[in-house]
Amino acid sequence: MVTAVFTLLMLPTMFSESARWSADVHHAMVPAAWKRLVQNGEADPGSLGHTATVPGSWIVYALWPLTAVALAVIVVRRRDV
């Protein structure tokens, strides 16, 4: 539970859009994808190289639940009860 909260709430604040590698990690997080999807209009033309795309944001929303389900299946099968 602590890992999930840290990953979803705290980890995105540690990455910014100033450097390309940091922007790539930031855009793979759910809050950044949400901000891009609810943004009105186009992104700032001066920072187009480091802004998230709408299709990329939808991919983030598709991959996070799939990853969570896959991780849950792996953990449950390996758990010793």
PyRosetta script that sets phi, psi and omega in degrees:
from pyrosetta import init, pose_from_sequence

init()
pose = pose_from_sequence("MVTAVFTLLMLPTMFSESARWSADVHHAMVPAAWKRLVQNGEADPGSLGHTATVPGSWIVYALWPLTAVALAVIVVRRRDV")
pose.set_psi(1, -42.9)
pose.set_omega(1, 179.7)
pose.set_phi(2, -64.6)
pose.set_psi(2, -39.9)
pose.set_omega(2, 179.3)
pose.set_phi(3, -64.4)
pose.set_psi(3, -41.2)
pose.set_omega(3, 179.3)
pose.set_phi(4, -64.8)
pose.set_psi(4, -44.5)
pose.set_omega(4, 179.0)
pose.set_phi(5, -64.5)
pose.set_psi(5, -43.2)
pose.set_omega(5, 178.9)
pose.set_phi(6, -61.8)
pose.set_psi(6, -44.8)
pose.set_omega(6, -177.3)
pose.set_phi(7, -65.6)
pose.set_psi(7, -40.8)
pose.set_omega(7, -175.5)
pose.set_phi(8, -85.1)
pose.set_psi(8, -29.1)
pose.set_omega(8, -174.4)
pose.set_phi(9, -109.9)
pose.set_psi(9, -41.2)
pose.set_omega(9, -173.9)
pose.set_phi(10, -92.5)
pose.set_psi(10, -40.0)
pose.set_omega(10, -176.3)
pose.set_phi(11, -60.6)
pose.set_psi(11, -40.9)
pose.set_omega(11, 179.6)
pose.set_phi(12, -61.7)
pose.set_psi(12, -27.8)
pose.set_omega(12, 180.0)
pose.set_phi(13, -74.5)
pose.set_psi(13, -13.2)
pose.set_omega(13, -178.9)
pose.set_phi(14, -84.7)
pose.set_psi(14, -9.6)
pose.set_omega(14, -178.9)
pose.set_phi(15, -117.5)
pose.set_psi(15, 143.5)
pose.set_omega(15, 179.9)
pose.set_phi(16, -122.8)
pose.set_psi(16, -178.4)
pose.set_omega(16, 178.7)
pose.set_phi(17, -102.4)
pose.set_psi(17, 17.7)
pose.set_omega(17, -177.8)
pose.set_phi(18, -77.1)
pose.set_psi(18, -41.2)
pose.set_omega(18, 177.9)
pose.set_phi(19, -107.9)
pose.set_psi(19, 151.9)
pose.set_omega(19, -175.6)
pose.set_phi(20, -62.5)
pose.set_psi(20, -45.1)
pose.set_omega(20, -177.3)
pose.set_phi(21, -66.0)
pose.set_psi(21, -38.2)
pose.set_omega(21, 179.0)
pose.set_phi(22, -68.9)
pose.set_psi(22, -38.6)
pose.set_omega(22, 177.8)
pose.set_phi(23, -64.9)
pose.set_psi(23, -38.6)
pose.set_omega(23, 178.4)
pose.set_phi(24, -62.6)
pose.set_psi(24, -43.4)
pose.set_omega(24, 178.1)
pose.set_phi(25, -67.5)
pose.set_psi(25, -41.9)
pose.set_omega(25, 179.8)
pose.set_phi(26, -61.1)
pose.set_psi(26, -40.5)
pose.set_omega(26, -178.6)
pose.set_phi(27, -73.2)
pose.set_psi(27, -15.2)
pose.set_omega(27, 177.0)
pose.set_phi(28, -84.7)
pose.set_psi(28, -1.3)
pose.set_omega(28, 179.9)
pose.set_phi(29, -94.4)
pose.set_psi(29, 150.1)
pose.set_omega(29, -176.1)
pose.set_phi(30, -62.6)
pose.set_psi(30, -44.9)
pose.set_omega(30, -179.2)
pose.set_phi(31, -61.4)
pose.set_psi(31, -37.5)
pose.set_omega(31, 178.7)
pose.set_phi(32, -67.6)
pose.set_psi(32, -38.8)
pose.set_omega(32, 177.2)
pose.set_phi(33, -64.3)
pose.set_psi(33, -41.6)
pose.set_omega(33, 179.0)
pose.set_phi(34, -62.9)
pose.set_psi(34, -44.0)
pose.set_omega(34, -179.8)
pose.set_phi(35, -61.1)
pose.set_psi(35, -38.5)
pose.set_omega(35, 179.5)
pose.set_phi(36, -69.4)
pose.set_psi(36, -37.8)
pose.set_omega(36, -178.0)
pose.set_phi(37, -71.4)
pose.set_psi(37, -30.9)
pose.set_omega(37, -179.5)
pose.set_phi(38, -94.1)
pose.set_psi(38, 0.0)
pose.set_omega(38, -180.0)
pose.set_phi(39, -69.2)
pose.set_psi(39, 131.7)
pose.set_omega(39, 176.6)
pose.set_phi(40, -84.5)
pose.set_psi(40, 131.3)
pose.set_omega(40, 177.2)
pose.set_phi(41, 79.1)
pose.set_psi(41, -168.7)
pose.set_omega(41, -178.4)
pose.set_phi(42, -86.1)
pose.set_psi(42, 164.6)
pose.set_omega(42, 177.7)
pose.set_phi(43, -73.5)
pose.set_psi(43, 166.2)
pose.set_omega(43, 179.1)
pose.set_phi(44, -61.6)
pose.set_psi(44, 124.1)
pose.set_omega(44, -177.7)
pose.set_phi(45, -60.2)
pose.set_psi(45, -26.2)
pose.set_omega(45, -179.2)
pose.set_phi(46, -73.8)
pose.set_psi(46, -17.6)
pose.set_omega(46, -177.3)
pose.set_phi(47, -123.3)
pose.set_psi(47, 30.1)
pose.set_omega(47, -177.4)
pose.set_phi(48, -63.7)
pose.set_psi(48, -25.0)
pose.set_omega(48, -179.4)
pose.set_phi(49, -69.8)
pose.set_psi(49, -22.8)
pose.set_omega(49, -175.5)
pose.set_phi(50, -121.4)
pose.set_psi(50, 17.9)
pose.set_omega(50, 178.6)
pose.set_phi(51, -100.4)
pose.set_psi(51, 153.5)
pose.set_omega(51, 179.3)
pose.set_phi(52, -75.4)
pose.set_psi(52, 153.3)
pose.set_omega(52, 176.4)
pose.set_phi(53, -100.1)
pose.set_psi(53, 158.3)
pose.set_omega(53, 179.0)
pose.set_phi(54, -66.5)
pose.set_psi(54, -47.0)
pose.set_omega(54, 177.0)
pose.set_phi(55, -61.7)
pose.set_psi(55, -37.1)
pose.set_omega(55, 177.4)
pose.set_phi(56, -63.8)
pose.set_psi(56, -36.5)
pose.set_omega(56, 177.8)
pose.set_phi(57, -67.2)
pose.set_psi(57, -38.7)
pose.set_omega(57, 176.4)
pose.set_phi(58, -66.5)
pose.set_psi(58, -35.5)
pose.set_omega(58, 177.0)
pose.set_phi(59, -64.2)
pose.set_psi(59, -40.6)
pose.set_omega(59, 176.8)
pose.set_phi(60, -58.9)
pose.set_psi(60, -44.6)
pose.set_omega(60, 179.6)
pose.set_phi(61, -65.9)
pose.set_psi(61, -27.1)
pose.set_omega(61, 177.9)
pose.set_phi(62, -81.0)
pose.set_psi(62, -37.3)
pose.set_omega(62, -174.1)
pose.set_phi(63, -79.9)
pose.set_psi(63, -32.6)
pose.set_omega(63, -179.5)
pose.set_phi(64, -60.8)
pose.set_psi(64, -48.3)
pose.set_omega(64, 178.5)
pose.set_phi(65, -66.0)
pose.set_psi(65, -38.0)
pose.set_omega(65, 178.3)
pose.set_phi(66, -63.2)
pose.set_psi(66, -40.1)
pose.set_omega(66, 177.3)
pose.set_phi(67, -65.3)
pose.set_psi(67, -41.4)
pose.set_omega(67, 179.4)
pose.set_phi(68, -64.2)
pose.set_psi(68, -41.3)
pose.set_omega(68, 178.6)
pose.set_phi(69, -66.8)
pose.set_psi(69, -44.2)
pose.set_omega(69, 178.9)
pose.set_phi(70, -61.7)
pose.set_psi(70, -42.3)
pose.set_omega(70, 178.3)
pose.set_phi(71, -64.6)
pose.set_psi(71, -41.2)
pose.set_omega(71, 178.6)
pose.set_phi(72, -63.7)
pose.set_psi(72, -41.0)
pose.set_omega(72, 179.3)
pose.set_phi(73, -64.7)
pose.set_psi(73, -42.7)
pose.set_omega(73, -179.6)
pose.set_phi(74, -65.7)
pose.set_psi(74, -44.5)
pose.set_omega(74, -177.3)
pose.set_phi(75, -66.9)
pose.set_psi(75, -41.5)
pose.set_omega(75, -178.5)
pose.set_phi(76, -65.9)
pose.set_psi(76, -39.0)
pose.set_omega(76, -179.5)
pose.set_phi(77, -69.0)
pose.set_psi(77, -29.9)
pose.set_omega(77, -178.1)
pose.set_phi(78, -92.8)
pose.set_psi(78, -8.7)
pose.set_omega(78, -176.2)
pose.set_phi(79, -73.1)
pose.set_psi(79, 137.7)
pose.set_omega(79, -178.9)
pose.set_phi(80, -99.5)
pose.set_psi(80, 104.7)
pose.set_omega(80, -178.5)
pose.set_phi(81, -111.9)
pose.dump_pdb("model.pdb")
